[in-house]
């Protein structure tokens, strides 16, 4: 009968456990010096060796001929424990034996001395699944156990184990295995099984296992039907996209070109690629890109993409856009879990190509960064100072502001009052204020949008009516208020007060999004 690889190659000695030397060496010394505890608690993620170490330890403490703290795996005790014929070593699953009655039955058996071995060992897997009553029943036995009794508890969720249990156990924390350790083990297993496993395929399997040796061996078992296990075979079997295709989507997003990104996605979707895995790969790329921008030689890089690919994308994507993309991918992953289908992923790609379709903070920061870059690079002309007798720049024809209407600031304690009424003069003054604020793109972007902010200047006061709470918050910010007051003082020749009000109507968000979609040819207006 065929046996799965993760069962066939389960470690039989402490030295066979990969990546947990800080635990295995300690257990070996305890067995060798006979300084054993009555209760152990093994904590760690799935597939990191908790149950394997528990089984090795149960054989080592009962072995007739131990070798440097390791079981010989040849004596009657080792063979009997391994094949399950010795009932003094019992492995329990707390998920299905989590009641108080199960623990009471265990307590009744525990008082008897073992019949065939030195110690009676109970291995309780997923111990956090025990009920509160079961934990309380187990507590007394852990506090004062018989000499012949040993408990080995294993869990993936330490926070669910009561503190009274934790304080009575020796705790060992199993760490996630490195990709190098997993790849080395996969190559060893492939050699033993006669598989033709390539190096890049082993690295990809190690990355996909997320630090779990059992998951890596299961994936290798899944790919073993092919004569040669290479990278395309792994990607096709698991349902992943090639890194070149992921880079192609990211390039299209960086260039804000929607059609190539959707073409690649449609091809992957038609080919049966897993959508959640696709989003995960995009997220991994954006995460590596963010780390690369901060530190190109950082050891924290995932290694799934080359330095040249990351360098090319780093020149096109700012940190603000990378954050925006990660936010969109996170939302799409949640939507994919709820509804399924390809629509959440398509919406994610569209919004990553055009930040104006998203109202998130990350999208706004990305748009502001784009404006700042355009100003610094000369894409937007720098604002010119307003001169006397020159017309004030305006999107629509406005009256000319003469020298007398823009006096120089007077440095006096009580500047003369110059009431400005809500008339054409007030509109001209507002255009003059906006002209001075052009050298501050974030402030200018908020105040110059007539669909969001409606100004009124009267009697030394500027009233700004915001059409939505977001614009209201922006107007009320201290930085924007100070800049606006300074510009108004230069234009009006006096100090003014700023008052914000919530009111007015702006085009609906739905209409804005439809207009933005029309730029990509998705929606056409007749």
HELIX and SHEET records of a PDB file:
HELIX    1   1 UNK A    5  UNK A    8  1                                   4    
HELIX    2   2 UNK A   14  UNK A   16  5                                   3    
HELIX    3   3 UNK A   21  UNK A   33  1                                  13    
HELIX    4   4 UNK A   50  UNK A   60  1                                  11    
HELIX    5   5 UNK A   76  UNK A   83  1                                   8    
HELIX    6   6 UNK A  100  UNK A  110  1                                  11    
HELIX    7   7 UNK A  127  UNK A  129  5                                   3    
HELIX    8   8 UNK A  132  UNK A  143  1                                  12    
HELIX    9   9 UNK A  158  UNK A  160  5                                   3    
HELIX   10  10 UNK A  163  UNK A  166  1                                   4    
HELIX   11  11 UNK A  179  UNK A  193  1                                  15    
HELIX   12  12 UNK A  199  UNK A  208  1                                  10    
HELIX   13  13 UNK A  213  UNK A  223  1                                  11    
HELIX   14  14 UNK A  231  UNK A  238  1                                   8    
HELIX   15  15 UNK A  243  UNK A  254  1                                  12    
HELIX   16  16 UNK A  258  UNK A  270  1                                  13    
HELIX   17  17 UNK A  275  UNK A  294  1                                  20    
HELIX   18  18 UNK A  307  UNK A  316  1                                  10    
HELIX   19  19 UNK A  319  UNK A  339  1                                  21    
HELIX   20  20 UNK A  343  UNK A  353  1                                  11    
HELIX   21  21 UNK A  355  UNK A  357  5                                   3    
HELIX   22  22 UNK A  361  UNK A  377  1                                  17    
HELIX   23  23 UNK A  403  UNK A  405  5                                   3    
HELIX   24  24 UNK A  424  UNK A  436  1                                  13    
HELIX   25  25 UNK A  437  UNK A  439  5                                   3    
HELIX   26  26 UNK A  441  UNK A  447  1                                   7    
HELIX   27  27 UNK A  469  UNK A  476  1                                   8    
HELIX   28  28 UNK A  478  UNK A  492  1                                  15    
HELIX   29  29 UNK A  509  UNK A  518  1                                  10    
SHEET    1   A 5 UNK A  89  UNK A  93  0                                        
SHEET    2   A 5 UNK A 120  UNK A 125  1                                        
SHEET    3   A 5 UNK A 149  UNK A 155  1                                        
SHEET    4   A 5 UNK A  39  UNK A  44  1                                        
SHEET    5   A 5 UNK A 170  UNK A 174  1                                        
SHEET    1   B 2 UNK A 196  UNK A 197  0                                        
SHEET    2   B 2 UNK A 228  UNK A 229  1                                        
SHEET    1   C 3 UNK A 453  UNK A 458  0                                        
SHEET    2   C 3 UNK A 461  UNK A 466 -1                                        
SHEET    3   C 3 UNK A 497  UNK A 502  1                                        
END                                                                             
